[in-house]
Amino acid sequence: MQIPADSVTDYISKIPEERQEVFRKLFDTINDNLPKGFRENISYGMVGWCVPLETYPAGYHCTPGTPLPFMALASQKNFIAFYHMGMYADPELLNWFVAEYPKYSKRKLDMGKSCVRFKKMDDIPFELIAEVSKKMTVENCINTYESQFKRTKPPVSKEK
């Protein structure tokens, strides 16, 4: 579910009222703990943080001409989603997060490849989200992206 918005304030105003305060707190937790260099944005119908094109002109290979996405928050029908591309691309960071999660939440971790789903607004581990937000710098993000996803050579054609 994408929410069309021009700013974080606009996005938050369009999500269910009972989630707005928690969403704002989650946004502030991430924003206050990110290393310098990431930029807040609205993309893919979510609130996000990216590596700006001024820093990484090559941008995102899946959508040429757009900044490299890093983290995002989205209000979905039944949960708030927290996306962290670093956890998707760096097994060490993912393993750290999975091991730490039970120390901060009594609920079972509900996670996909890069998405953590928070269904209960009263049990979001804000301290853990603050810690994982600090763990990857812009430089780490770019290096991880280039080593894991960006093709340096075009694929070899198998047609003869």
N, C-alpha and C positions, 0 to 999 in steps of 0.2 A: 504494500500500500504506500504509494508515494504521496507526499503532501506538497503541493505547489506553494513555494514561499520565496520571498526575496531576502529575508534576513532571519537570524535566530529568533528574534522577538516575534516576527510574523509566523514562523513555524510553530513556536510554542503556543501562540494564541489560537492555532487551528487544531491542536490536539485536545483530547477530552480533558475537561477541567480538572478532574480528579488526578490526572497525571502531571499537570503542568508544574507544580512545585517540585516534585521529585525529578522530573526531566531537567528543570532549571538547575537543581542541585547537582545532578550528574554532569550536566554541561559545564558548570562552574568548576567542579572537581577536576575534570579533564583539563579544561582551559588553564586552570591555575597551576597545574603540575607538568604540563608539556614543556620539553626543552625549547629554547628559542629557535626560531626559524620556520616553524610550521605556521600555516595560515588557516584561519577559520573560513569556512565557506559553506554554501548550500549547493549540493550536487546529488544527482541520482535521487532526488526527492527526500534527502536527509540532511541533517546538520553534520558537517564534517570538518576535518582538518586535513590539509594537504601540504605537499612540498610545492611551493609556488614555481611557476615557469621561470621567474627571474633567477631562481636558485638552480633549477633543473630544467633547462630549456627543452630537453628531449620529451618531457612530459610522459603521459601514460600511454603505453603501446596499444591498449585496447580501444582508446578513444583519443586518437592523435590531436594534439593542440590543446589538451586539457592537463591541468596539474596532476601530479602523482598523488593518488589518494592514500591516506594513512589510517585515520580513524574516523568513525562516524557513529551517530546516534540516530535512531529512528523510532517513532511511535507506530507500532503495528497494531493490528486489531486486538490481540490478546496479550501483548507484552511490549516492553521497551527493548530494543535490540542495540547492543554495543558491538561495533565492528572494529577489529584491530588487525590490520594487514601484517603487522610484525609477528603476531602470534600465528598467523596463517603460514608465513614464510620461514620463520625461525623456530625449529623444533625445541631448542633450548629454552626460549622464552615461553613457548606453549607449555612445556613440561613444568616450568617454574610456576606458571599461573595455575595449572591444574592441581599441583601439589599444595599451593597456598590457599586455594579457594575454600577448602573445608575449615580453615582456621578463621575465616571471616564470615562464613554463612552456614546456617544450619540446614539449608536446602541443598538438594542435589544440583550439581552443575548441569545446566541445560545449554549445550554448546554445539555449534556446527563447526565448519572449517575456520571461519574467522569471526563468527557471530556468537555472542553470549546473549541468551534470552532471559530477561527478568520479568517473570509473570506476577510476582508478589512485590508490590512497591515498598512494603515495609521491611524487606530483607535484601536490599541492594547493598553489596559490600563496598561502600564508598572509599574506605581506606585502601582496599586492594586495587580499586580502579585508579586511585591516585598513584599508587606504587607502580602499576604497570604503565601508566602514562609517562612516568619519568624514565623508563628503561631504554628507550630508543631515541637517539638523536636524529636529526635530519641526515647527517652523514651516514649513520648506521642504516637508516631507512633506504637511502639511495643505493648503498652497497649491497644490501640484502636484496633489493628489487632487481638490481642488475645481475646479481649472481644466480637468482632463482627464476626470474621470469623474462627478462628482456633478451631477445635473440640478438646475438652479435653478428651472426651470419645468416643469410637467407636459407631457408630449408632447401635441401637438395631434392630436385625433382626425380621421381622414380620412373617417369614415363620415358619410353624409348621411341 
